[in-house]
Amino acid sequence: MDSTENSGNGNGQNKYGGEKLKSELLTVNMGPQHPATHGVLRVEIKTDSEVVSEAIPHIGYLHRCFEKHCENIDYRGNLPFCDRMDYLAAMHMELGYCLAIEKMIGTEIPRRAEYIRVIITELQRIASHLLFTGVYAIDLGAFTPFLYCFDQREKILRLFEEISGARLLYNYIWIGGVWNDIKDGQLARIKEFCESFPAELDKYMNLVGQNKIFVERTANIGIMNAEMCYNYGATGPVLRGAGVDWDLRKKRPYSIYEELDFDVPVGTGEKGTLGDCWDRFAVRQQEMRESLKIIKQCLDGIEEGPIMGKVPKVLKLPKGEIYMRTECARGELGYHIVSDGGKVPYRVKAKSSSFTHTSMLPEVAPGLLIADFVAVIGSIDIVLGEVDR
Amino acid sequence: MHKEIADYLNSVVSGAEAKALEAEVGDSSVLVASEHILKVCQALKDSDEHQYNVLQTISGVDYPEGVGEDKTPVIEVNYMIASFTKNTEIILKVRVPRGDDENLPKVDSVCSVWTAADWQERECYDLVGVEFVNHPDHRRILNPYDWKGHPLRKDYKAQEVYQGMTVYPEDKQNIPEQDFIVEQNKLNDEAKAAAKKAREEAKKDN
């Protein structure tokens, strides 16, 4: 900034005169231990007073060599490692990995297992979006919604604990099916949840989404339009928030999604511009409703039967490679698995959507206030475990 | 589908040497000459017929023993490209000589085609060790900036000391020769042998 423009008394003689005042960019390190970054993300911000002029994300603080581990452990043994990528939607990570391997060995999955998988992953999507809603409200200064959201999320986690034995990292979906059967009582509880939950969703929308302060903080902030999303390879709620009707469950159906009836919510720019933070928030809220719809259909259609398909005891993949994409809570997850015909994978590469979305931060940051930049980081809902793998 | 794309690439980019690799299991792919990757990607994005508008990821695979019949050590760079308008996806491959730490293999950067390539190529450089020519910000991304070596290479050995800290100290190593594992394996073997003996005896009795 040109310092002579705002000189104190016109001729600049005063000791507070313009030529004495310095104006230069200040470098601020946001993170790696910063509550608003949802983990160990460090963003190096160059600011001019409160305005961000450049943001450089530094990642890798949570790098645990997932891909290197996979090259040393057999196919089944890798499943728990998949969990630990996106620890807030661990079921989705398992599902993608299992689907890729099942496609390679051509296993047929029993119908009951397919239904259980869909029910569980959709519940997981709700749990993940609930966490987003609560934490995003905290990012923007509202504490109460967090408690409401975690109250509901707890119901889902309790159920998962009963079914799989763990609250966050499940190792529940196995190659060929699922580990444990769901009992009728648990299905009834899921049904009960489905009936009571829509009222809660209305509550969040009234309490958070329509809140004047929340709208002011999110509408017209951090606009990611469709062009930019394509260019950066963004997927999931970020892409749908930009008004693009793209959902892998519809476009390239896997599992039994083809038979299910649901809509794909897209951003409309209702409160501001298409593709702003509010749109991404609203898309996630509506997605929870769609998930409920899917779960209800699965509860009606679930059949009796086995929960594991026929998988050889010593699992060897035929020589070849596969790239499998699934729609996770945060966007598309892709597994590129290369096999040399042995018991362990030759190479596993995970394409994570959080990684892609983090790479968009430098593009949207310039010109934002620091507090608004926090709103943008929250709105893309990154999980650092998935960014760093 | 892969055959058509290979034909299309050969007709648009001279010297692309595009070849469809049809797989019996898993995904097929298209192999192109590494020096023309930038032109090939641009052609795939610009063509009205294909419209590959999204780069999903770049995945490097190390083959120190070579691929298939060909025994030259190569690194394969896989570009997962998708079209969100036509709803198609394709794996595009290039193969480059493997090189070593001082002399990394070079591939043209495709950042000018898709911005997504920026971070994906940085990751590929960091983990597999492929240098991307004309990359705007060629740094490591997941490992520390002063780390040595490229971990996803098959012959990778971690440096012994990093900033005064011992990397992978001996007492933390989880190797099969360790006492408690050897003991555990011995017990397991004994239990298995005993069970087998019992089964065989049961059979004899019958």
Interface residues (C-beta under 8 A of the other chain):
Chain A: I59 G60 H63 C65 E67 K68 E71 K103 M104 G106 Y230 N231 Y232 G233 V244 W246 K251 R252 P318 K319 G320 E321 I322 Y323 R325 E332 G334 H336 V338 S339 Y346 R347 K349 K351 F355 T356 T358 S359 E363 D388 R389
Chain B: A23 E24 V25 G26 D27 S29 N53 V54 L55 Q56 T57 S59 V61 D62 N78 M80 A82 F84 N87 E89 I91 W114 T115 A116 D118 W119 E123 L127 R140 I141 L142 N143 P144 P151 L152
